[in-house]
Amino acid sequence: MKNILVPTDFSNNAYNAFFHATELVKNSECTFYLLNAYPEDKSLWSKGVVSQLTEQLEEDSIVGLKNTCHRIKLDYNNPEHKLKTISKKGDLVKSVCTVIDEENIDLVVMGNHGCSELKAIFLGSNTLRVVENVKNCPILIVPKEIEFSIPKEIAFVTDYRRPFNAEVLKPLLTLAQYNSSRICVMHVNNEGKLTKEQQANKNFLEAFLKPLKHSSHWMPNFSTKADVIKLFLEELGIDMLAMVQYSHTFFENVTHEPVIKKVAYNLDIPFLVIPDRK
């Protein structure tokens, strides 16, 4: 991961997300892009007022980025890491998508604001909007101001129904390699046994993960997928949750279950969302 994008609103929460990102790749060369997107309020009737407000928002954005960089240099100095700032007028999601393409971003890292914001993640916040609209870059969601800890155990939840490929799995593999993590593959047992296609996908995944520490776990679907995931995270002391986002399939079904929202309210570990790039 050579290029990491961290959107910021200059909150401590956003700063903590940046800190998490730097720690995850602290031994690797990397360029961090701090992005602040500010709106243009076109609802005001006077063009002069709109122009004046936009100029003020632009100035605030630039000053905020400079102050954040100054804070970073005081708090954290890693010769392996470079820091660049981007101030953009317009919608946050569009700005994120633009920067991903222009700077060849490998990972987007976003913070949230704890329980209330975790609820919002699944109900229409900026974080969810980014997750829904970014189709070519993984996103790491960092809970509010949690202490950083090396992700010794990363849970990868799958139903084995879709074939894997190296490009999709690369973000998971990279983070695990950087942090010497063990990947705990979790499958919710709905069927009793795997189909031929599921078994083939499972075999591919196991072969792909062979160079890493990993384990495979089958969990009974005694209630809902959300209940099972929550139990799995708690029992194994998982440090990071990872899932591939497929359109209209497993990820979507899980995130629309009411119970997964209850899990999210209390989620205190980073959540890596990997888009299916097919």
Salt bridges, closest charged atoms under 4 A:
GLU40 OE1 - LYS89 NZ 3.92
ASP75 OD2 - ARG71 NE 3.64
ASP91 OD1 - ARG129 NH2 2.65
GLU153 OE1 - ARG182 NE 2.93
ASP159 OD2 - ARG161 NE 3.83
GLU167 OE2 - ARG277 NH1 3.59
GLU191 OE2 - ARG161 NH2 2.94
GLU191 OE1 - HIS187 NE2 3.63
GLU206 OE2 - LYS202 NZ 2.46
GLU252 OE1 - HIS248 ND1 3.15
ASP276 OD2 - ARG162 NH1 3.88
